[in-house]
Amino acid sequence: MGVRYSSLSLCSPTHQYHQSFRLATFTCDTKQKSNFSFYPTDKYRIFNTHYRRVSFFPITQFSICGLHSRIGNLKCGRVKEMETRQGIATKEALDLQSVDQDLVQKMVYDALVWSSLHGLVVGDRSVQRSGKVPGVGLVHAPFALLPVSFPESHFREACELAPIFNELVDRVSLDGKFLQESLSRTKKVDPFTSRLLDIHSKMLELNKKEDIRLGLHRSDYMLDEQTKSLLQIEVNTISSSFSGLSCLVSELHRSLLIHYGERLGLDSKKVPGNSAVIQFAEAMAKAWTEYNNARALVLVVVQSEEHNMYDQHWLSSLNNTHNVTTIRKTLAEIDAEGELLPDGTLLVGGQVIAVVYFRAGYAPTDYPSESEWRARLLMEQSSAVKCPSISYHLAGTKKIQQELAKPNVLERFLDNKEDIAKVRKCFAGLWSLDDSEIVSKAIENPELYVMKPQREGGGNNIYGEDVKETLLRLKKDGTDEDAAYILMQRIFPSVSLTFLMRDGICHKDHAISELGIYGAYLRIKEKVIMNEQSGYLMRTKVASSNEGGVAAGFAVLDSLYLT
């Protein structure tokens, strides 16, 4: 992620606009009956899909009826309209300063109960084994208490781009020469990218064809306040996370607005539906069907410790509704248990694998030894459907994004002039560091640029004075290390006052948001089976933070309130 407030983080409590309160102890004067007409664990209820499960539970209030709480004071002194460094005034659709403190307390409590009942959870990093054993050390996922305002016209614009980017990724992936040449300088100075390119090169030498190509992507955007333009941050082609939890946050916000919307002046119908996990599962199930082996499994490649496992399990459990079985293995386990048959069939633990879905393998830390690299090569050589294949993975790198932004490059891959114009319109400024003119401008005004390496997962980009210092160092050294980075225009989105929930604490702060649009793509040779926009992800972070992945601890999950 990258561009001004790209990659989305909760700032330290010393931030001047930061206010918070903790949920302490709740006591009940009288015995209360459950507001549910049945127990949530009713064994006779069968939930066929994520949405049916969520919608089956009646939407109820949890915090009122004789339940008293002791909550620290929320200091709601008048917060003046903030000015960004670009002089852009903060815009707030809802004046949070005027929201009654008791109302906030009730919404916080209801939201935490709802999250617990509906699986909006992650593993608590402070609890041992919470990233390894399901059900151990659960805590609610970080989320915004209320949805963020976003123009409906720009939301539709982003949704319309999804199928175009799906097709673009597929076509770029088929041009091995373009991928190798575009990343050739990066390969010399970036060992991780070099190893990925080596695998890709081996596939080219073997003339390996991927007859079934599955892409579960996410394209991330910010709305630039000054130009009112929707600008792309990046395209994620590997491990596009939060398709499961993002749907839950949308439902949470709808539930809260059904109860409290009239008092807040907000309409629950303005929160768009989100079916990301259902559509991703459908795409994966269709790819499994096309593999044409009823005994085959879906392999989910995971990290050895994963606190975000429940987002992944939402997708895995939905695959079961398609009569598809999933197994979870680390790269090291795949190396130990994997086998490639002469006909290209991949076996893991003696079981045939139809689809390999990567939720790991996108960062150097996922490959601590040669064992992990052997596993990646083994899977790539197999006939299993890879999501993503090595070529799809490379097509989503920052350097390829920058290459595609060059004049006349999109025309190499897309035929429709309107589609080309739509894609080009959403490109922020992107440059290679061999452009001496733009490097000089970045040194002079580093606050207007972001330096981005070929990395995923948040926490990798370079901002502000660090941009200047890094560029001056690279210039002085005179090496090829500059090929490991690209420069991107820094985006300045609007800032609004927001309630941010993490670890049972509600923080009130000025925040900015980033919109991700999911896309599902399935192609069988020359036939496109599926090419759809598949839901959305909204992430919000305090405005003072540069970086931000939710799993990396920088941001909270959010949803949209269309205006």
C-alpha positions as CSV (number, residue, x, y, z in Angstrom):
1,M,0.0,0.0,0.0
2,G,1.3,3.4,-0.4
3,V,0.5,7.0,-1.3
4,R,0.1,9.6,1.3
5,Y,-2.0,7.9,3.8
6,S,-1.9,4.6,2.1
7,S,-1.5,1.3,4.0
8,L,-3.9,2.1,6.8
9,S,-2.7,2.5,11.8
10,L,-3.8,3.4,15.0
11,C,-1.7,6.2,16.3
12,S,-0.2,6.4,19.8
13,P,-2.4,7.9,22.6
14,T,-0.2,11.0,22.6
15,H,-1.7,12.2,19.3
16,Q,-3.2,15.6,20.0
17,Y,-6.7,14.6,18.8
18,H,-6.8,11.2,20.4
19,Q,-9.5,10.5,23.0
20,S,-10.5,7.1,24.3
21,F,-12.5,5.2,26.8
22,R,-12.4,1.7,28.1
23,L,-15.2,-0.7,28.7
24,A,-14.9,-1.7,32.3
25,T,-17.4,-3.8,34.3
26,F,-21.0,-4.3,33.4
27,T,-23.5,-5.3,36.2
28,C,-27.1,-6.3,35.9
29,D,-29.7,-5.4,38.6
30,T,-32.1,-8.1,37.5
31,K,-31.9,-11.4,35.7
32,Q,-32.3,-10.8,32.0
33,K,-33.5,-13.2,29.3
34,S,-31.7,-13.5,26.1
35,N,-33.1,-11.3,23.3
36,F,-32.6,-14.2,21.0
37,S,-35.5,-16.5,20.4
38,F,-33.1,-19.4,20.3
39,Y,-29.6,-20.1,21.2
40,P,-27.0,-19.1,18.6
41,T,-25.5,-22.6,18.8
42,D,-28.8,-24.4,18.0
43,K,-27.6,-27.6,16.5
44,Y,-30.7,-27.9,14.4
45,R,-30.0,-24.8,12.5
46,I,-28.1,-25.2,9.3
47,F,-26.5,-22.0,7.8
48,N,-25.7,-22.6,4.2
49,T,-23.9,-19.4,3.6
50,H,-22.2,-16.6,5.6
51,Y,-25.0,-14.2,4.9
52,R,-27.8,-16.6,5.8
53,R,-26.1,-17.2,9.1
54,V,-25.7,-13.5,9.8
55,S,-29.2,-12.6,8.7
56,F,-30.8,-15.5,10.7
57,F,-30.0,-13.9,14.0
58,P,-32.6,-11.3,14.9
59,I,-31.2,-7.8,15.2
60,T,-31.6,-6.9,18.8
61,Q,-30.5,-4.4,21.4
62,F,-28.2,-5.7,24.1
63,S,-27.3,-2.9,26.3
64,I,-30.5,-1.3,27.6
65,C,-33.0,-3.1,29.9
66,G,-31.7,-2.6,33.4
67,L,-28.0,-3.1,32.5
68,H,-25.7,-0.5,34.0
69,S,-22.2,0.1,32.9
70,R,-19.2,1.8,34.4
71,I,-17.3,3.4,31.5
72,G,-14.5,6.0,31.7
73,N,-15.4,9.5,30.6
74,L,-15.3,10.3,27.0
75,K,-13.9,13.7,26.9
76,C,-16.0,15.3,24.2
77,G,-14.7,18.9,24.2
78,R,-15.2,20.9,21.1
79,V,-12.7,19.7,18.4
80,K,-12.1,22.4,15.9
81,E,-12.2,21.7,12.2
82,M,-8.8,20.4,11.3
83,E,-6.6,21.6,8.4
84,T,-4.4,19.2,6.6
85,R,-0.9,20.2,5.4
86,Q,-2.5,20.9,2.0
87,G,-5.1,23.3,3.6
88,I,-8.0,21.0,2.9
89,A,-10.7,21.3,5.5
90,T,-12.0,18.2,7.3
91,K,-15.5,17.1,6.3
92,E,-17.8,15.3,8.6
93,A,-21.2,13.9,7.5
94,L,-22.0,13.3,11.1
95,D,-21.0,15.7,13.9
96,L,-19.6,13.2,16.4
97,Q,-19.1,16.0,18.9
98,S,-22.9,16.3,19.2
99,V,-23.4,12.6,19.8
100,D,-24.7,11.9,23.3
101,Q,-22.1,10.0,25.4
102,D,-24.7,7.5,26.7
103,L,-25.6,6.7,23.1
104,V,-22.0,6.1,22.3
105,Q,-21.7,3.8,25.3
106,K,-24.7,1.8,24.2
107,M,-23.5,1.4,20.6
108,V,-20.0,0.3,21.8
109,Y,-21.5,-2.3,24.0
110,D,-23.9,-3.6,21.4
111,A,-21.1,-3.6,18.8
112,L,-18.9,-5.7,21.0
113,V,-21.6,-8.2,21.8
114,W,-22.5,-8.4,18.1
115,S,-18.9,-9.0,17.1
116,S,-18.6,-11.9,19.6
117,L,-21.8,-13.6,18.5
118,H,-21.1,-13.3,14.8
119,G,-17.5,-14.2,14.5
120,L,-16.0,-10.7,13.9
121,V,-12.9,-11.8,15.7
122,V,-9.1,-12.2,15.5
123,G,-6.5,-13.9,17.6
124,D,-5.3,-11.8,20.6
125,R,-1.5,-11.4,20.0
126,S,-1.0,-11.2,23.8
127,V,-2.4,-14.7,24.3
128,Q,0.0,-17.6,23.6
129,R,-1.2,-20.1,20.9
130,S,-3.9,-17.7,19.7
131,G,-2.4,-17.7,16.3
132,K,-2.1,-21.5,16.1
133,V,-5.1,-23.0,17.9
134,P,-8.6,-22.0,16.9
135,G,-10.8,-20.7,19.7
136,V,-7.9,-19.7,21.9
137,G,-7.5,-16.0,22.9
138,L,-10.2,-14.5,20.8
139,V,-10.7,-10.7,20.6
140,H,-12.9,-8.6,18.4
141,A,-11.4,-7.5,15.2
142,P,-10.5,-3.8,15.2
143,F,-13.4,-1.9,13.6
144,A,-14.9,1.6,13.2
145,L,-18.0,2.1,15.3
146,L,-19.9,3.8,12.4
147,P,-19.5,3.6,8.7
148,V,-17.5,6.2,6.8
149,S,-19.2,8.6,4.3
150,F,-18.2,8.0,0.7
151,P,-19.6,9.4,-2.6
152,E,-21.8,6.8,-4.3
153,S,-20.5,8.0,-7.7
154,H,-16.9,7.2,-6.8
155,F,-17.9,3.9,-5.3
156,R,-19.6,2.9,-8.5
157,E,-16.5,4.1,-10.4
158,A,-14.3,1.8,-8.4
159,C,-16.7,-1.2,-8.8
160,E,-16.8,-0.7,-12.6
161,L,-13.0,-0.9,-12.7
162,A,-12.8,-4.3,-11.0
163,P,-13.6,-6.5,-14.1
164,I,-11.2,-4.4,-16.2
165,F,-8.3,-4.9,-13.7
166,N,-9.2,-8.6,-13.5
167,E,-8.7,-8.9,-17.3
168,L,-5.6,-6.7,-17.2
169,V,-3.9,-8.9,-14.7
170,D,-4.7,-12.0,-16.7
171,R,-3.3,-10.5,-19.9
172,V,-0.2,-9.2,-18.3
173,S,0.4,-12.6,-16.7
174,L,0.5,-14.2,-20.2
175,D,3.3,-11.9,-21.3
176,G,6.3,-13.5,-19.7
177,K,8.8,-11.4,-21.6
178,F,7.2,-8.2,-20.3
179,L,7.3,-9.4,-16.7
180,Q,10.9,-10.5,-16.9
181,E,12.1,-7.4,-18.7
182,S,10.2,-5.0,-16.5
183,L,11.6,-6.6,-13.3
184,S,15.1,-7.2,-14.6
185,R,16.8,-4.3,-12.8
186,T,14.8,-5.1,-9.6
187,K,16.0,-8.6,-9.8
188,K,19.6,-7.5,-9.4
189,V,19.0,-5.8,-6.1
190,D,16.0,-7.5,-4.5
191,P,16.7,-11.2,-3.6
192,F,13.0,-11.9,-2.9
193,T,11.8,-10.7,-6.3
194,S,14.8,-12.5,-7.9
195,R,13.7,-15.8,-6.5
196,L,10.1,-15.3,-7.7
197,L,11.5,-14.5,-11.2
198,D,13.6,-17.6,-11.1
199,I,10.5,-19.7,-10.6
200,H,8.7,-17.8,-13.3
201,S,11.7,-18.3,-15.7
202,K,11.6,-22.1,-15.0
203,M,7.9,-22.2,-16.0
204,L,8.7,-20.3,-19.2
205,E,11.5,-22.8,-20.0
206,L,9.1,-25.7,-19.4
207,N,6.4,-23.9,-21.5
208,K,4.1,-24.4,-18.6
209,K,0.5,-23.4,-19.4
210,E,-2.1,-22.6,-16.9
211,D,-5.3,-23.8,-18.6
212,I,-7.4,-22.8,-15.5
213,R,-6.5,-19.4,-14.2
214,L,-8.1,-18.1,-11.0
215,G,-7.6,-14.6,-9.6
216,L,-9.0,-13.3,-6.3
217,H,-7.9,-9.8,-6.4
218,R,-8.4,-6.5,-4.6
219,S,-7.7,-3.0,-6.0
220,D,-7.2,-0.3,-3.3
221,Y,-8.1,3.4,-3.8
222,M,-8.2,6.7,-2.0
223,L,-10.3,9.6,-2.9
224,D,-8.1,12.7,-3.3
225,E,-9.8,15.6,-1.6
226,Q,-8.2,18.4,-3.7
227,T,-8.9,16.9,-7.1
228,K,-12.0,14.8,-6.1
229,S,-10.3,12.0,-8.1
230,L,-10.4,8.3,-7.2
231,L,-6.8,7.3,-7.3
232,Q,-5.4,3.7,-7.2
233,I,-2.9,2.7,-4.6
234,E,-2.2,-0.8,-5.7
235,V,-3.6,-4.1,-7.0
236,N,-3.3,-7.1,-4.7
237,T,-3.1,-10.4,-6.6
238,I,-1.9,-12.6,-3.7
239,S,-3.6,-13.1,-0.3
240,S,-6.3,-10.4,-0.7
241,S,-7.4,-10.5,2.9
242,F,-10.6,-9.7,4.8
243,S,-13.2,-11.0,2.3
244,G,-14.8,-12.7,5.3
245,L,-14.6,-10.0,8.1
246,S,-15.4,-7.1,5.8
247,C,-18.8,-8.6,5.2
248,L,-19.4,-8.8,8.9
249,V,-18.5,-5.2,9.5
250,S,-21.0,-4.1,6.8
251,E,-23.7,-6.2,8.6
252,L,-22.6,-4.8,12.0
253,H,-23.0,-1.2,10.8
254,R,-26.4,-1.9,9.3
255,S,-27.5,-3.5,12.6
256,L,-26.3,-0.5,14.6
257,L,-28.0,2.0,12.2
258,I,-31.3,0.1,12.3
259,H,-31.4,0.7,16.1
260,Y,-29.7,4.0,16.4
261,G,-29.9,5.6,12.9
262,E,-32.9,7.8,13.6
263,R,-31.1,9.3,16.6
264,L,-27.9,9.8,14.5
265,G,-29.7,11.0,11.4
266,L,-28.3,8.0,9.4
267,D,-30.2,5.5,7.2
268,S,-29.1,1.8,7.4
269,K,-30.0,1.4,3.7
270,K,-27.1,3.6,2.8
271,V,-24.6,0.9,3.8
272,P,-24.2,-1.2,0.7
273,G,-24.4,-5.0,0.9
274,N,-21.1,-6.9,0.8
275,S,-20.9,-10.4,-0.6
276,A,-17.1,-10.7,-1.0
277,V,-16.7,-14.0,0.9
278,I,-19.6,-15.6,-1.0
279,Q,-18.3,-14.6,-4.4
280,F,-14.7,-15.6,-3.6
281,A,-15.9,-19.0,-2.4
282,E,-18.0,-19.4,-5.5
283,A,-15.1,-18.6,-7.8
284,M,-12.9,-21.1,-5.9
285,A,-15.6,-23.8,-6.0
286,K,-16.0,-23.3,-9.8
287,A,-12.2,-23.7,-10.3
288,W,-12.4,-26.9,-8.2
289,T,-15.2,-28.1,-10.4
290,E,-13.2,-27.4,-13.6
291,Y,-10.3,-29.4,-12.2
292,N,-12.7,-32.4,-12.5
293,N,-11.7,-34.6,-9.7
294,A,-14.3,-35.2,-7.0
295,R,-11.8,-36.5,-4.5
296,A,-9.5,-33.5,-4.8
297,L,-9.1,-30.8,-2.1
298,V,-8.5,-27.1,-1.9
299,L,-5.1,-26.4,-0.2
300,V,-4.9,-23.1,1.8
301,V,-1.3,-22.1,2.2
302,V,-0.9,-20.4,5.6
303,Q,1.7,-18.9,7.9
304,S,2.8,-21.0,10.9
305,E,1.2,-18.4,13.2
306,E,-1.9,-16.6,11.9
307,H,-3.9,-14.3,14.1
308,N,-6.2,-13.5,11.2
309,M,-7.2,-17.1,10.7
310,Y,-10.9,-16.5,11.2
311,D,-11.1,-14.3,8.2
312,Q,-9.6,-17.2,6.3
313,H,-11.9,-19.8,7.9
314,W,-15.0,-17.9,6.7
315,L,-13.9,-18.6,3.1
316,S,-12.9,-22.2,3.9
317,S,-16.2,-23.0,5.6
318,L,-18.2,-21.6,2.7
319,N,-16.3,-23.9,0.4
320,N,-17.9,-26.8,2.4
321,T,-21.3,-25.6,1.2
322,H,-20.1,-26.4,-2.3
323,N,-19.0,-29.9,-1.2
324,V,-15.4,-28.9,-1.3
325,T,-13.0,-29.9,1.4
326,T,-10.1,-27.6,2.4
327,I,-6.9,-28.3,4.2
328,R,-4.5,-25.8,5.7
329,K,-0.7,-26.2,5.4
330,T,2.4,-24.1,5.8
331,L,5.0,-24.0,3.0
332,A,7.3,-26.1,5.2
333,E,4.6,-28.7,5.6
334,I,4.0,-28.8,1.9
335,D,7.7,-29.4,1.3
336,A,7.6,-32.3,3.7
337,E,4.3,-33.8,2.6
338,G,4.1,-32.8,-1.0
339,E,4.7,-35.0,-4.1
340,L,4.4,-34.3,-7.8
341,L,3.2,-37.2,-9.9
342,P,4.5,-37.7,-13.5
343,D,1.2,-36.3,-14.9
344,G,1.6,-33.1,-12.9
345,T,-0.9,-34.1,-10.1
346,L,0.0,-32.5,-6.8
347,L,-0.4,-34.7,-3.7
348,V,-0.1,-33.3,-0.2
349,G,-0.3,-35.9,2.6
350,G,-1.3,-38.4,-0.1
351,Q,-4.4,-36.3,-1.1
352,V,-4.9,-34.8,-4.5
353,I,-4.9,-31.0,-4.6
354,A,-7.2,-29.2,-7.1
355,V,-6.8,-25.6,-6.0
356,V,-3.9,-23.9,-4.1
357,Y,-5.0,-20.7,-2.4
358,F,-2.2,-18.6,-1.0
359,R,-2.7,-16.7,2.2
360,A,1.1,-16.8,2.7
361,G,4.1,-16.6,0.4
362,Y,3.9,-12.9,-0.3
363,A,6.7,-11.7,1.9
364,P,10.4,-12.7,2.3
365,T,9.7,-13.7,5.9
366,D,7.4,-16.5,4.6
367,Y,10.6,-18.2,3.1
368,P,13.0,-18.6,6.1
369,S,14.7,-21.6,4.4
370,E,15.1,-23.4,1.1
371,S,12.3,-25.7,2.2
372,E,9.7,-23.0,1.6
373,W,11.1,-22.2,-1.8
374,R,11.0,-25.9,-2.8
375,A,7.3,-26.0,-1.8
376,R,6.5,-22.9,-4.0
377,L,8.3,-24.4,-7.0
378,L,6.6,-27.8,-6.5
379,M,3.1,-26.2,-6.5
380,E,4.0,-24.1,-9.5
381,Q,5.1,-27.1,-11.5
382,S,1.9,-29.0,-10.7
383,S,-1.4,-29.1,-12.6
384,A,-3.3,-27.7,-9.6
385,V,-5.0,-24.3,-10.0
386,K,-2.9,-21.7,-8.3
387,C,-4.4,-18.6,-6.8
388,P,-2.3,-16.9,-7.7
389,S,0.0,-18.5,-10.2
390,I,3.6,-17.1,-10.2
391,S,2.8,-14.9,-13.2
392,Y,-0.3,-13.5,-11.5
393,H,1.8,-12.8,-8.4
394,L,4.4,-10.9,-10.4
395,A,1.7,-9.0,-12.3
396,G,0.7,-7.4,-9.0
397,T,4.1,-6.1,-8.0
398,K,4.7,-2.3,-7.6
399,K,7.1,-2.2,-10.5
400,I,4.6,-3.7,-12.9
401,Q,2.0,-1.2,-11.7
402,Q,4.5,1.6,-12.5
403,E,5.3,0.2,-15.9
404,L,1.6,0.0,-16.8
405,A,1.3,3.7,-16.0
406,K,3.7,4.6,-18.8
407,P,2.4,6.0,-22.0
408,N,1.0,3.4,-24.5
409,V,1.6,0.4,-22.3
410,L,-2.0,-0.2,-21.4
411,E,-2.7,-0.4,-25.1
412,R,-0.5,-3.5,-25.3
413,F,-2.9,-5.4,-23.0
414,L,-6.3,-3.8,-23.4
415,D,-8.3,-3.3,-26.6
416,N,-11.3,-1.3,-25.5
417,K,-10.5,2.5,-25.5
418,E,-13.1,3.3,-22.9
419,D,-11.6,0.7,-20.5
420,I,-8.1,2.1,-21.1
421,A,-9.3,5.6,-20.3
422,K,-11.0,4.5,-17.1
423,V,-7.9,2.7,-15.9
424,R,-5.6,5.6,-16.8
425,K,-7.8,8.0,-15.1
426,C,-7.4,6.2,-11.7
427,F,-3.6,6.0,-11.9
428,A,-1.8,8.2,-9.5
429,G,1.7,9.5,-10.5
430,L,4.1,6.6,-10.7
431,W,7.8,6.8,-11.6
432,S,10.9,4.8,-11.8
433,L,13.9,6.1,-9.8
434,D,16.0,6.2,-13.0
435,D,14.0,9.4,-13.8
436,S,16.4,12.0,-12.5
437,E,14.0,14.9,-12.9
438,I,11.3,13.3,-10.7
439,V,14.0,12.2,-8.1
440,S,15.1,15.8,-7.9
441,K,11.5,17.0,-7.3
442,A,11.0,14.3,-4.6
443,I,14.2,15.4,-2.8
444,E,12.9,19.0,-2.9
445,N,9.4,18.2,-1.8
446,P,9.5,14.7,-0.1
447,E,6.1,15.2,1.5
448,L,4.4,14.9,-1.9
449,Y,5.8,11.4,-2.7
450,V,6.0,7.9,-1.3
451,M,8.8,5.4,-2.0
452,K,7.5,1.9,-2.3
453,P,9.6,-1.4,-2.4
454,Q,8.3,-4.6,-4.0
455,R,6.6,-5.8,-0.8
456,E,3.1,-6.6,0.4
457,G,1.5,-6.5,3.9
458,G,2.0,-2.9,5.1
459,G,4.8,-1.2,7.0
460,N,7.2,-1.2,4.1
461,N,6.8,2.3,2.5
462,I,9.0,5.4,3.0
463,Y,7.5,8.8,3.7
464,G,8.3,12.4,4.4
465,E,11.9,13.3,5.2
466,D,12.9,9.7,5.0
467,V,12.1,9.9,1.3
468,K,14.6,12.7,0.9
469,E,17.3,11.0,3.0
470,T,16.9,7.7,1.2
471,L,17.0,9.3,-2.3
472,L,20.2,11.3,-1.3
473,R,21.8,8.1,0.0
474,L,21.0,6.2,-3.2
475,K,22.3,9.1,-5.3
476,K,25.5,9.2,-3.3
477,D,26.1,5.4,-3.4
478,G,25.6,5.3,-7.2
479,T,24.5,1.6,-7.0
480,D,21.5,-0.1,-8.6
481,E,19.7,-0.3,-5.3
482,D,17.3,2.4,-6.6
483,A,15.8,-0.4,-8.8
484,A,14.2,-1.9,-5.7
485,Y,11.8,1.1,-5.4
486,I,9.3,3.1,-7.3
487,L,8.1,6.6,-6.5
488,M,4.4,7.3,-6.2
489,Q,2.4,10.5,-5.9
490,R,1.2,11.0,-2.3
491,I,-2.6,11.1,-2.0
492,F,-4.3,13.5,0.4
493,P,-7.8,12.2,1.3
494,S,-10.4,14.0,3.4
495,V,-10.2,13.7,7.1
496,S,-13.1,13.1,9.4
497,L,-13.7,12.5,13.1
498,T,-14.2,8.8,13.8
499,F,-14.8,6.3,16.6
500,L,-12.2,3.5,16.3
501,M,-12.6,0.2,18.3
502,R,-9.6,-1.9,19.3
503,D,-9.3,-4.2,22.3
504,G,-12.6,-3.1,23.8
505,I,-11.4,0.5,23.8
506,C,-13.2,3.2,21.8
507,H,-10.8,5.9,20.4
508,K,-12.1,9.1,19.0
509,D,-9.7,10.6,16.5
510,H,-9.4,12.3,13.1
511,A,-9.1,9.6,10.5
512,I,-8.8,8.8,6.8
513,S,-10.0,5.8,4.8
514,E,-9.0,3.5,2.0
515,L,-11.4,1.6,-0.2
516,G,-10.6,-1.8,-1.6
517,I,-12.7,-3.4,-4.3
518,Y,-12.5,-7.2,-4.6
519,G,-12.6,-8.9,-8.0
520,A,-13.0,-12.6,-8.9
521,Y,-11.7,-13.9,-12.2
522,L,-11.8,-17.5,-13.6
523,R,-10.7,-18.4,-17.1
524,I,-10.6,-21.8,-18.7
525,K,-8.2,-21.5,-21.7
526,E,-9.9,-18.9,-23.9
527,K,-13.3,-19.0,-22.1
528,V,-13.9,-16.5,-19.3
529,I,-16.2,-18.3,-16.7
530,M,-16.3,-15.5,-14.2
531,N,-15.2,-11.8,-14.2
532,E,-16.9,-9.9,-11.5
533,Q,-16.7,-7.1,-8.9
534,S,-17.0,-9.1,-5.7
535,G,-17.6,-6.8,-2.7
536,Y,-15.5,-4.3,-0.9
537,L,-13.2,-3.6,2.0
538,M,-13.0,-0.3,3.8
539,R,-10.1,0.4,6.2
540,T,-9.8,3.5,8.4
541,K,-6.8,4.8,10.3
542,V,-5.8,7.9,12.2
543,A,-4.8,10.7,9.9
544,S,-1.4,11.1,11.4
545,S,-0.4,7.5,10.4
546,N,1.4,6.8,7.1
547,E,1.2,3.0,7.0
548,G,-1.7,0.7,7.6
549,G,-2.7,-2.9,7.3
550,V,-5.4,-4.1,9.7
551,A,-3.6,-7.4,10.3
552,A,-0.3,-5.4,10.7
553,G,-1.9,-3.4,13.5
554,F,-2.2,0.0,11.7
555,A,-5.9,0.3,10.8
556,V,-9.4,-0.8,11.6
557,L,-12.1,-2.4,9.5
558,D,-14.9,-0.2,8.3
559,S,-17.8,0.0,5.8
560,L,-19.3,2.6,3.6
561,Y,-22.1,5.1,4.0
562,L,-23.0,6.2,0.5
563,T,-23.7,9.9,0.0
